[in-house]
Amino acid sequence: MNNTEIQQIALKEIQDKLDILTTKINKLQKNTLDNSIIDNADFIQLMNISNSTSKNWRKKGVIPYSQIEGKFYYKIKDIKRLLNL
């Protein structure tokens, strides 16, 4: 095996490792985004709905939410599910 072939094999191994790392990073970023939360004000703006509509959706169970000290929060993954993304 000559020097050029060895370099090509080494480059291929590096590329394979980079591809694996890129896949892992993309999965982590997706999971991080999906587990992110937004508050009710951002949810209303994002969905282009009124405060009363968001209240009705919470009451009817259209969208899961969390409440902390009177503030409402929504997970991005639940919003995606609502939008069927």
Secondary structure as UniProt FT lines:
FT   HELIX           3..34
FT   STRAND          37..39
FT   HELIX           40..47
FT   HELIX           51..60
FT   STRAND          66..68
FT   TURN            69..70
FT   STRAND          71..75
FT   HELIX           76..83
//
